[in-house]
Amino acid sequence: MGSKKCPDAIYIIKFVISSCFVSLSVCSLVALLMSNYIVGFDPGFDGKGKFEIFVSAVIFAPFIETIFMGIFLSGLMALLSGKRSIVVIMSAALWAVLHGFFFLAWGVVTFFSFAVFSFVFLRFMDYGWRWGFLAAFATHALHNLAAVSLGG
């Protein structure tokens, strides 16, 4: 892994934006469907200011989660001999469980976004770990920015 030359900047930007669009579309649809059936379906930022929400949801969480996701994905790729589909599903399932620990419905929505983030990481890991990290972090941060902006 990591033997390819650096990816083209325009390619990365297009890939990140289109991946974010896919992630947001699927997650929004799932959240909308679930909100009709589950009372209190809200990730909630009660009592937090806009700056605190921005820093935690758009910068801090994506940064930390992408580091751990990258470590997990790298290990799984080595263990499973590069079976990307299985690795993406396992990673998304782990993050769904972690995010759904206190509110199961949120974990269901998270599964879909982390499937996309994991796919993006693995796609760019071919260029090196840092490229996988940067592309997945950017996708995750952009996803959360849009979600926080749309959510109020």
C-alpha positions in Angstrom: 0.0 0.0 0.0 1.1 3.5 -0.6 3.2 2.9 -3.7 1.2 5.1 -6.1 2.3 8.7 -6.7 0.3 11.5 -5.1 -3.3 11.8 -6.3 -4.4 14.8 -8.4 -5.8 17.6 -6.2 -8.9 18.0 -8.4 -9.6 14.3 -8.3 -9.4 14.3 -4.5 -11.7 17.3 -4.2 -14.3 15.8 -6.6 -14.1 12.4 -4.9 -14.5 13.9 -1.4 -17.5 16.1 -2.4 -19.2 13.3 -4.3 -18.6 10.9 -1.4 -20.0 13.5 1.0 -23.1 13.9 -1.2 -23.7 10.1 -1.2 -23.2 9.9 2.6 -25.5 12.8 3.3 -28.2 11.6 0.9 -28.3 8.1 2.3 -28.1 9.2 6.0 -30.7 11.9 5.5 -33.1 9.5 4.0 -32.5 6.9 6.7 -32.8 9.5 9.4 -36.0 10.9 7.9 -37.6 7.5 7.7 -36.6 6.6 11.2 -37.7 10.0 12.6 -41.3 9.1 11.6 -41.2 6.0 13.8 -38.9 6.8 16.7 -39.7 9.5 19.2 -36.8 11.7 20.2 -34.6 11.0 17.1 -32.2 13.8 17.5 -28.4 13.6 18.1 -28.8 16.7 20.2 -26.5 19.6 20.9 -28.6 21.0 23.7 -27.0 23.7 25.7 -24.0 24.0 23.4 -23.0 27.1 21.6 -22.5 27.2 17.8 -18.8 27.5 18.1 -18.6 24.5 20.5 -20.8 22.5 18.1 -18.6 23.4 15.1 -15.4 22.6 16.8 -16.6 19.3 18.3 -18.6 18.0 15.3 -16.7 19.4 12.4 -13.1 19.4 13.6 -12.4 17.4 16.7 -14.7 14.3 16.2 -13.8 13.7 12.5 -10.1 14.1 13.3 -10.0 11.7 16.2 -12.4 9.2 14.7 -10.6 9.2 11.4 -7.3 8.4 13.1 -8.9 5.4 14.9 -10.8 4.4 11.8 -7.6 4.4 9.8 -5.7 2.3 12.4 -8.6 -0.2 12.5 -8.9 -0.3 8.7 -5.2 -0.8 8.2 -5.2 -3.7 10.6 -8.3 -5.3 9.1 -6.8 -5.0 5.6 -3.7 -6.8 6.7 -5.8 -9.5 8.5 -8.3 -10.0 5.7 -5.9 -9.9 2.8 -7.3 -6.8 1.3 -11.0 -7.8 1.1 -12.2 -4.2 1.0 -16.0 -4.8 1.0 -15.8 -6.9 4.2 -13.4 -4.4 5.8 -15.7 -1.5 4.9 -18.8 -3.3 6.4 -16.9 -4.3 9.6 -15.6 -0.8 10.1 -19.1 0.8 9.5 -20.6 -1.8 11.9 -18.0 -1.0 14.6 -18.7 2.8 14.3 -22.4 2.2 14.3 -22.2 0.3 17.6 -20.0 3.0 19.1 -22.3 5.8 18.0 -25.4 3.9 18.8 -24.3 2.9 22.3 -26.6 5.4 24.0 -29.2 5.7 21.2 -29.5 2.8 18.9 -31.2 4.7 16.1 -28.2 7.0 15.7 -26.0 4.0 15.3 -28.1 2.9 12.3 -27.7 6.2 10.6 -24.0 6.2 11.4 -23.4 2.9 9.7 -24.1 4.4 6.3 -21.8 7.4 6.8 -18.9 5.4 8.1 -19.3 2.9 5.2 -18.6 5.9 3.0 -15.8 7.3 5.1 -14.2 3.8 5.3 -14.4 3.4 1.5 -12.8 6.8 1.0 -10.0 6.0 3.4 -9.3 2.7 1.7 -9.5 4.3 -1.8 -6.8 6.9 -1.0 -4.7 4.6 1.2 -3.4 3.2 -2.1 -1.5 6.5 -2.2 -0.3 6.2 1.4 -1.9 6.3 4.9 -1.8 10.1 5.1 -3.8 10.4 1.8 -6.4 8.0 3.2 -6.6 9.9 6.4 -6.8 13.3 4.7 -9.5 12.3 2.2 -11.6 10.4 4.8 -11.2 13.3 7.3 -12.3 15.9 4.7 -15.3 13.8 3.8 -16.2 13.3 7.4 -15.8 16.9 8.3 -17.7 18.1 5.3 -20.5 15.6 6.1 -20.7 16.9 9.7 -20.6 20.5 8.6 -23.5 20.0 6.3 -25.4 18.0 8.9 -24.9 20.6 11.6 -25.7 23.4 9.2 -28.9 21.8 8.1 -29.8 20.7 11.6 -29.8 24.2 12.9 
